[in-house]
Amino acid sequence: MPAKFKATETVYNRNTKKTTIKHFYLKQTPVQELLKYINEGQKPKIKLKCRNELDRRGVKLNWIPVGELV
């Protein structure tokens, strides 16, 4: 099974009385959302998953120390 970004959601539609399942896989998550999670996220395990996914896609990360952001 592919790596997940978030937990799976079950969405119930009251009008049609049907349940749909929504999965959040890393391979379908946009690059901007992955970069945002790397910078602001809390869980190191998911940050590592995001970095690995960006590496798989060929995106190069440029690390800048916090003091040099001026």
Residue frames as a rotation matrix with the C-alpha (Angstrom) as fourth column:
MET 1
0.585 0.811 0.000 0.00
0.811 -0.585 0.000 0.00
0.000 0.000 -1.000 0.00
PRO 2
0.003 -0.592 0.806 1.33
0.486 -0.704 -0.518 3.48
0.874 0.393 0.285 -0.82
ALA 3
-0.734 -0.354 -0.579 2.45
0.678 -0.331 -0.657 5.88
0.041 -0.875 0.483 1.91
LYS 4
0.321 0.929 0.183 -0.27
0.849 -0.368 0.380 8.09
0.420 0.033 -0.907 3.35
PHE 5
-0.557 -0.427 0.712 -0.12
0.168 -0.898 -0.407 11.78
0.813 -0.107 0.572 4.15
LYS 6
-0.536 0.496 0.683 -3.18
-0.841 -0.383 -0.382 11.86
0.072 -0.779 0.623 6.44
ALA 7
-0.756 0.354 0.550 -5.63
0.022 0.854 -0.520 9.33
-0.654 -0.381 -0.654 7.78
THR 8
-0.832 0.513 0.212 -8.45
0.371 0.229 0.900 8.08
0.413 0.827 -0.380 5.57
GLU 9
-0.771 0.637 0.002 -11.77
-0.498 -0.600 -0.626 9.93
-0.397 -0.484 0.780 5.85
THR 10
-0.669 0.689 0.278 -15.23
0.743 0.631 0.224 8.45
-0.021 0.356 -0.934 5.52
VAL 11
-0.903 0.377 -0.206 -17.70
-0.384 -0.923 -0.006 10.98
-0.193 0.074 0.979 4.10
TYR 12
-0.547 0.804 0.233 -21.43
0.736 0.595 -0.324 10.34
-0.399 -0.006 -0.917 4.40
ASN 13
-0.941 0.314 0.129 -23.78
-0.163 -0.750 0.641 12.13
0.298 0.582 0.756 1.99
ARG 14
-0.702 0.704 0.102 -27.14
-0.028 0.116 -0.993 12.68
-0.711 -0.700 -0.061 3.65
ASN 15
-0.073 0.708 -0.702 -28.98
-0.878 -0.379 -0.291 13.36
-0.472 0.596 0.650 0.41
THR 16
0.065 0.040 -0.997 -27.96
-0.812 0.583 -0.030 10.19
0.580 0.812 0.070 -1.42
LYS 17
0.757 0.207 0.620 -27.48
-0.613 0.555 0.563 8.06
-0.228 -0.806 0.547 1.72
LYS 18
0.817 -0.538 -0.209 -24.10
0.306 0.711 -0.634 6.87
0.490 0.454 0.745 0.41
THR 19
0.747 -0.659 -0.092 -20.73
-0.080 -0.225 0.971 6.65
-0.660 -0.718 -0.221 2.08
THR 20
0.813 -0.582 0.010 -17.52
0.057 0.062 -0.996 7.46
0.580 0.810 0.084 0.22
ILE 21
0.664 -0.688 -0.294 -13.98
0.558 0.194 0.807 6.88
-0.498 -0.700 0.513 1.39
LYS 22
0.896 -0.413 0.162 -11.34
-0.205 -0.709 -0.675 9.53
0.394 0.572 -0.720 0.73
HIS 23
0.602 -0.774 -0.197 -7.67
0.775 0.507 0.378 8.53
-0.192 -0.380 0.905 0.89
PHE 24
0.909 -0.394 -0.134 -4.76
-0.401 -0.916 -0.030 10.96
-0.111 0.081 -0.991 1.25
TYR 25
0.672 -0.702 0.237 -1.73
0.715 0.698 0.039 9.40
-0.193 0.143 0.971 -0.45
LEU 26
0.136 -0.728 -0.671 1.62
0.159 -0.653 0.741 11.18
-0.978 -0.208 0.027 -0.65
LYS 27
-0.645 -0.475 0.599 1.91
0.611 0.150 0.777 10.55
-0.459 0.867 0.194 -4.37
GLN 28
-0.061 0.697 0.714 -1.20
0.883 -0.297 0.365 12.65
0.466 0.653 -0.597 -5.08
THR 29
0.545 0.179 -0.819 -0.41
0.668 -0.683 0.296 15.51
-0.506 -0.708 -0.492 -2.66
PRO 30
0.864 -0.203 0.460 0.70
0.228 -0.657 -0.719 18.79
0.448 0.726 -0.521 -4.33
VAL 31
-0.050 -0.993 -0.103 4.32
0.730 0.035 -0.683 19.91
0.682 -0.109 0.723 -3.95
GLN 32
-0.314 -0.049 0.948 3.32
-0.308 -0.940 -0.150 23.15
0.898 -0.339 0.280 -2.20
GLU 33
0.703 0.634 0.323 1.42
-0.528 0.161 0.834 21.25
0.477 -0.757 0.448 0.48
LEU 34
0.687 -0.538 -0.488 4.38
0.621 0.784 0.011 18.92
0.377 -0.311 0.873 1.09
LEU 35
-0.340 -0.853 0.397 6.77
0.485 -0.521 -0.703 21.88
0.806 -0.047 0.591 1.40
LYS 36
0.040 0.451 0.892 4.38
-0.579 -0.717 0.388 23.65
0.815 -0.531 0.232 3.76
TYR 37
0.934 0.334 -0.128 4.22
-0.113 0.614 0.781 20.57
0.339 -0.715 0.611 6.01
ILE 38
0.259 -0.917 -0.304 8.01
0.787 0.383 -0.483 20.23
0.559 -0.115 0.821 6.06
ASN 39
-0.527 -0.497 0.690 8.34
0.127 -0.848 -0.515 23.83
0.841 -0.183 0.510 7.26
GLU 40
-0.329 0.505 0.798 5.40
-0.796 -0.603 0.054 23.93
0.509 -0.617 0.600 9.69
GLY 41
0.407 0.601 -0.688 4.57
-0.225 0.796 0.562 20.33
0.885 -0.074 0.459 10.59
GLN 42
0.421 -0.139 0.896 4.94
-0.906 -0.106 0.409 18.75
0.038 -0.985 -0.171 14.00
LYS 43
0.787 -0.003 0.616 5.57
-0.191 0.950 0.249 15.04
-0.586 -0.313 0.747 13.33
PRO 44
-0.111 -0.943 -0.313 9.12
-0.757 -0.124 0.641 14.10
-0.644 0.308 -0.701 12.25
LYS 45
-0.434 -0.032 0.900 7.96
0.274 0.947 0.165 10.81
-0.858 0.318 -0.402 10.73
ILE 46
0.573 0.718 0.395 5.60
0.641 -0.093 -0.761 12.55
-0.510 0.690 -0.514 8.29
LYS 47
0.640 -0.443 -0.628 8.23
-0.532 -0.845 0.054 15.22
-0.555 0.299 -0.776 7.54
LEU 48
-0.454 -0.840 0.298 10.60
-0.391 0.489 0.780 12.43
-0.801 0.237 -0.550 6.50
LYS 49
-0.079 0.526 0.847 7.90
0.693 0.639 -0.332 10.90
-0.716 0.561 -0.415 4.30
CYS 50
0.865 0.427 -0.264 7.39
0.163 -0.736 -0.657 14.30
-0.475 0.525 -0.706 2.63
ARG 51
0.209 -0.875 -0.436 11.13
-0.740 -0.433 0.515 14.75
-0.640 0.215 -0.738 2.02
ASN 52
-0.560 -0.391 0.730 11.36
0.067 0.857 0.510 11.26
-0.826 0.335 -0.454 0.52
GLU 53
0.338 0.772 0.538 8.39
0.717 0.158 -0.679 11.95
-0.609 0.615 -0.500 -1.77
LEU 54
0.832 -0.082 -0.549 9.92
-0.301 -0.897 -0.323 15.23
-0.466 0.434 -0.771 -2.97
ASP 55
-0.248 -0.969 0.018 13.20
-0.617 0.172 0.768 13.42
-0.746 0.180 -0.641 -3.62
ARG 56
-0.306 0.225 0.925 11.32
0.510 0.859 -0.041 10.78
-0.804 0.460 -0.378 -5.62
ARG 57
0.723 0.668 0.177 9.74
0.543 -0.392 -0.743 13.56
-0.427 0.633 -0.646 -7.72
GLY 58
0.044 -0.814 0.579 13.13
0.954 -0.138 -0.266 15.18
0.296 0.564 0.771 -8.33
VAL 59
0.783 0.243 0.572 12.55
0.089 -0.954 0.285 18.34
0.615 -0.172 -0.769 -6.27
LYS 60
-0.233 -0.937 -0.261 15.76
0.640 0.054 -0.766 19.72
0.732 -0.346 0.587 -4.75
LEU 61
0.831 0.463 -0.310 15.51
0.521 -0.450 0.725 21.22
0.196 -0.764 -0.615 -1.25
ASN 62
-0.123 -0.842 0.525 17.73
0.301 -0.536 -0.789 24.20
0.946 0.061 0.320 -0.39
TRP 63
0.472 0.272 -0.839 18.20
0.857 0.083 0.509 24.42
0.208 -0.959 -0.195 3.37
ILE 64
-0.100 -0.432 0.896 18.76
0.070 -0.901 -0.427 27.95
0.993 0.020 0.120 4.73
PRO 65
-0.616 -0.153 -0.773 19.58
0.754 0.169 -0.635 28.52
0.227 -0.974 0.011 8.43
VAL 66
0.384 0.896 -0.224 17.01
0.921 -0.354 0.165 30.57
0.069 -0.269 -0.961 10.32
GLY 67
0.187 -0.384 -0.904 19.45
0.468 -0.774 0.426 33.42
-0.864 -0.503 0.035 11.02
GLU 68
-0.804 -0.594 -0.027 20.12
0.221 -0.341 0.914 33.99
-0.552 0.729 0.405 7.30
LEU 69
-0.151 0.847 0.509 16.50
0.971 0.225 -0.087 34.62
-0.188 0.481 -0.856 6.29
VAL 70
0.113 0.183 -0.977 16.94
0.285 -0.948 -0.145 38.41
-0.952 -0.262 -0.159 6.33
